Amino acid sequence: MKSATGDEWYEEALNAYRQLKQRVDRVHIIGFSMGGVFASHIAQHEPVDKLVLIAPAFEHIKLSQLNRLNLTPRHFSEHMKMKLYQKIKKRLKDIPFRAYQEFKTIVETKKDGVENIQSQTLIIHGTLDLLVPYEASVDLAEKIPNATLELIEDAPHLFAFTDRNQLELNITAERFLFNDEK
């Protein structure tokens, strides 16, 4: 992450898509956070049967914008119970500032054109996301022609850190991906 650019991250995702497409007839893409931005950009330009965007990072919350989330004391209590800060604190120190700058740049260059996505699309977002506002996913669902939005109550950005939210995410995505294959 110290030397790679956001464009290189995207090219790696695009190359993985192209390699997969050579081996299979149908492609489903699942993208989380910045990966959701990449997945949506690939789906604008390449054939994708189904697209799942999990908390896609088309926007990010700045500390000065936390009031925009209309969080209640219960929301903060839920976050404290999950001990999310302690869980990600070790990881945060390993992310160079340059990588954060690359993230912001790549999102700016890849966020336009979502209205051109033709894939069946499921957008999943937690209402307790303190990194990416879930309202951005509400707006996104209105722009993508074949999109469905599922909001998971009290789920943070990092779904995987809570068993209940991870299970709900998995079930929601599985139903979407496999509902027509019965």
One Martini backbone bead per residue (centre of mass of N, CA, C, O) as a GRO file, in nm:
protein
  182
    1MET     BB    1   0.051   0.067  -0.008
    2LYS     BB    2   0.301   0.260  -0.044
    3SER     BB    3   0.322   0.233  -0.388
    4ALA     BB    4   0.046   0.198  -0.477
    5THR     BB    5  -0.218   0.266  -0.678
    6GLY     BB    6  -0.546   0.295  -0.744
    7ASP     BB    7  -0.517   0.197  -1.037
    8GLU     BB    8  -0.379  -0.069  -0.958
    9TRP     BB    9  -0.608  -0.184  -0.794
   10TYR     BB   10  -0.812  -0.185  -1.024
   11GLU     BB   11  -0.654  -0.358  -1.229
   12GLU     BB   12  -0.658  -0.609  -1.054
   13ALA     BB   13  -0.965  -0.645  -1.058
   14LEU     BB   14  -1.001  -0.654  -1.366
   15ASN     BB   15  -0.816  -0.898  -1.418
   16ALA     BB   16  -0.979  -1.096  -1.247
   17TYR     BB   17  -1.231  -1.080  -1.413
   18ARG     BB   18  -1.110  -1.169  -1.688
   19GLN     BB   19  -1.016  -1.447  -1.594
   20LEU     BB   20  -1.292  -1.550  -1.509
   21LYS     BB   21  -1.449  -1.505  -1.781
   22GLN     BB   22  -1.280  -1.733  -1.932
   23ARG     BB   23  -1.408  -1.979  -1.731
   24VAL     BB   24  -1.703  -1.851  -1.741
   25ASP     BB   25  -2.044  -1.760  -1.801
   26ARG     BB   26  -2.089  -1.639  -1.508
   27VAL     BB   27  -2.095  -1.320  -1.327
   28HIS     BB   28  -2.027  -1.239  -0.991
   29ILE     BB   29  -2.014  -0.940  -0.792
   30ILE     BB   30  -1.834  -0.853  -0.490
   31GLY     BB   31  -1.836  -0.539  -0.305
   32PHE     BB   32  -1.636  -0.374  -0.055
   33SER     BB   33  -1.646  -0.060  -0.042
   34MET     BB   34  -1.410   0.002  -0.253
   35GLY     BB   35  -1.495  -0.259  -0.405
   36GLY     BB   36  -1.772  -0.136  -0.488
   37VAL     BB   37  -1.659   0.069  -0.681
   38PHE     BB   38  -1.513  -0.127  -0.865
   39ALA     BB   39  -1.755  -0.310  -0.936
   40SER     BB   40  -1.926  -0.085  -1.067
   41HIS     BB   41  -1.722  -0.015  -1.289
   42ILE     BB   42  -1.711  -0.287  -1.423
   43ALA     BB   43  -2.029  -0.305  -1.478
   44GLN     BB   44  -2.019  -0.067  -1.693
   45HIS     BB   45  -1.799  -0.241  -1.904
   46GLU     BB   46  -1.900  -0.529  -1.815
   47PRO     BB   47  -2.021  -0.841  -1.791
   48VAL     BB   48  -2.279  -0.874  -1.533
   49ASP     BB   49  -2.514  -1.049  -1.371
   50LYS     BB   50  -2.426  -0.985  -1.065
   51LEU     BB   51  -2.450  -0.729  -0.801
   52VAL     BB   52  -2.265  -0.665  -0.495
   53LEU     BB   53  -2.302  -0.397  -0.256
   54ILE     BB   54  -2.098  -0.324   0.029
   55ALA     BB   55  -2.067  -0.039   0.149
   56PRO     BB   56  -2.018   0.174  -0.066
   57ALA     BB   57  -1.746   0.422  -0.114
   58PHE     BB   58  -1.872   0.710  -0.238
   59GLU     BB   59  -1.843   0.789   0.059
   60HIS     BB   60  -1.731   0.977   0.351
   61ILE     BB   61  -1.676   1.027   0.683
   62LYS     BB   62  -1.646   1.298   0.873
   63LEU     BB   63  -1.629   1.405   1.183
   64SER     BB   64  -1.802   1.669   1.111
   65GLN     BB   65  -2.054   1.456   1.002
   66LEU     BB   66  -2.189   1.283   1.230
   67ASN     BB   67  -2.460   1.440   1.263
   68ARG     BB   68  -2.585   1.325   0.991
   69LEU     BB   69  -2.664   1.033   1.127
   70ASN     BB   70  -2.850   1.051   1.376
   71LEU     BB   71  -2.739   0.964   1.646
   72THR     BB   72  -2.784   0.777   1.921
   73PRO     BB   73  -2.702   0.654   2.218
   74ARG     BB   74  -2.752   0.362   2.122
   75HIS     BB   75  -2.549   0.361   1.892
   76PHE     BB   76  -2.299   0.408   2.069
   77SER     BB   77  -2.345   0.162   2.244
   78GLU     BB   78  -2.317  -0.047   2.019
   79HIS     BB   79  -2.028   0.025   1.943
   80MET     BB   80  -1.904  -0.034   2.220
   81LYS     BB   81  -1.986  -0.336   2.233
   82MET     BB   82  -1.813  -0.411   1.970
   83LYS     BB   83  -1.523  -0.292   1.977
   84LEU     BB   84  -1.410  -0.163   1.707
   85TYR     BB   85  -1.164   0.008   1.767
   86GLN     BB   86  -0.989  -0.219   1.886
   87LYS     BB   87  -1.000  -0.397   1.620
   88ILE     BB   88  -0.872  -0.157   1.418
   89LYS     BB   89  -0.624  -0.014   1.539
   90LYS     BB   90  -0.394  -0.200   1.430
   91ARG     BB   91  -0.464  -0.153   1.126
   92LEU     BB   92  -0.440   0.160   1.095
   93LYS     BB   93  -0.123   0.187   1.134
   94ASP     BB   94  -0.073   0.027   0.843
   95ILE     BB   95  -0.196   0.278   0.699
   96PRO     BB   96  -0.111   0.486   0.477
   97PHE     BB   97  -0.177   0.802   0.384
   98ARG     BB   98  -0.150   0.753   0.080
   99ALA     BB   99  -0.381   0.545   0.063
  100TYR     BB  100  -0.604   0.742   0.133
  101GLN     BB  101  -0.557   0.927  -0.109
  102GLU     BB  102  -0.608   0.708  -0.323
  103PHE     BB  103  -0.894   0.649  -0.245
  104LYS     BB  104  -1.012   0.929  -0.306
  105THR     BB  105  -0.928   0.935  -0.605
  106ILE     BB  106  -1.065   0.672  -0.710
  107VAL     BB  107  -1.352   0.751  -0.639
  108GLU     BB  108  -1.368   1.003  -0.819
  109THR     BB  109  -1.302   0.835  -1.096
  110LYS     BB  110  -1.545   0.589  -1.038
  111LYS     BB  111  -1.846   0.718  -0.967
  112ASP     BB  112  -1.932   0.752  -1.245
  113GLY     BB  113  -2.204   0.581  -1.425
  114VAL     BB  114  -2.415   0.397  -1.264
  115GLU     BB  115  -2.661   0.423  -1.469
  116ASN     BB  116  -2.511   0.192  -1.667
  117ILE     BB  117  -2.603  -0.036  -1.503
  118GLN     BB  118  -2.746  -0.370  -1.590
  119SER     BB  119  -2.734  -0.519  -1.348
  120GLN     BB  120  -2.820  -0.695  -1.103
  121THR     BB  121  -2.870  -0.517  -0.787
  122LEU     BB  122  -2.717  -0.522  -0.459
  123ILE     BB  123  -2.760  -0.320  -0.169
  124ILE     BB  124  -2.564  -0.311   0.132
  125HIS     BB  125  -2.640  -0.152   0.454
  126GLY     BB  126  -2.555   0.003   0.744
  127THR     BB  127  -2.694   0.221   0.994
  128LEU     BB  128  -2.394   0.217   1.169
  129ASP     BB  129  -2.214   0.372   0.972
  130LEU     BB  130  -1.905   0.566   1.028
  131LEU     BB  131  -1.772   0.578   0.723
  132VAL     BB  132  -2.040   0.519   0.547
  133PRO     BB  133  -2.312   0.653   0.437
  134TYR     BB  134  -2.619   0.513   0.379
  135GLU     BB  135  -2.735   0.742   0.194
  136ALA     BB  136  -2.554   0.674  -0.048
  137SER     BB  137  -2.711   0.406  -0.110
  138VAL     BB  138  -2.982   0.528  -0.161
  139ASP     BB  139  -2.892   0.696  -0.405
  140LEU     BB  140  -2.773   0.463  -0.572
  141ALA     BB  141  -3.039   0.296  -0.604
  142GLU     BB  142  -3.172   0.525  -0.783
  143LYS     BB  143  -2.952   0.508  -1.028
  144ILE     BB  144  -2.985   0.205  -1.053
  145PRO     BB  145  -3.205   0.033  -1.239
  146ASN     BB  146  -3.151  -0.282  -1.089
  147ALA     BB  147  -3.201  -0.194  -0.782
  148THR     BB  148  -3.147  -0.307  -0.443
  149LEU     BB  149  -3.221  -0.228  -0.101
  150GLU     BB  150  -3.041  -0.317   0.210
  151LEU     BB  151  -3.100  -0.253   0.543
  152ILE     BB  152  -2.903  -0.287   0.840
  153GLU     BB  153  -2.967  -0.278   1.150
  154ASP     BB  154  -2.695  -0.180   1.341
  155ALA     BB  155  -2.475  -0.185   1.123
  156PRO     BB  156  -2.162  -0.174   1.044
  157HIS     BB  157  -1.911  -0.159   0.826
  158LEU     BB  158  -1.797  -0.419   0.985
  159PHE     BB  159  -1.973  -0.693   0.972
  160ALA     BB  160  -1.763  -0.923   1.068
  161PHE     BB  161  -1.766  -0.823   1.387
  162THR     BB  162  -2.066  -0.949   1.369
  163ASP     BB  163  -2.253  -1.222   1.361
  164ARG     BB  164  -2.537  -1.117   1.298
  165ASN     BB  165  -2.459  -0.933   1.056
  166GLN     BB  166  -2.316  -1.147   0.888
  167LEU     BB  167  -2.556  -1.335   0.856
  168GLU     BB  168  -2.749  -1.132   0.721
  169LEU     BB  169  -2.567  -1.075   0.482
  170ASN     BB  170  -2.543  -1.364   0.372
  171ILE     BB  171  -2.845  -1.418   0.326
  172THR     BB  172  -2.905  -1.182   0.139
  173ALA     BB  173  -2.697  -1.253  -0.082
  174GLU     BB  174  -2.786  -1.544  -0.140
  175ARG     BB  175  -3.074  -1.486  -0.230
  176PHE     BB  176  -2.994  -1.308  -0.469
  177LEU     BB  177  -2.795  -1.503  -0.624
  178PHE     BB  178  -3.003  -1.786  -0.592
  179ASN     BB  179  -3.321  -1.741  -0.659
  180ASP     BB  180  -3.300  -1.852  -0.985
  181GLU     BB  181  -3.161  -2.164  -0.911
  182LYS     BB  182  -3.402  -2.383  -0.834
   0.00000   0.00000   0.00000
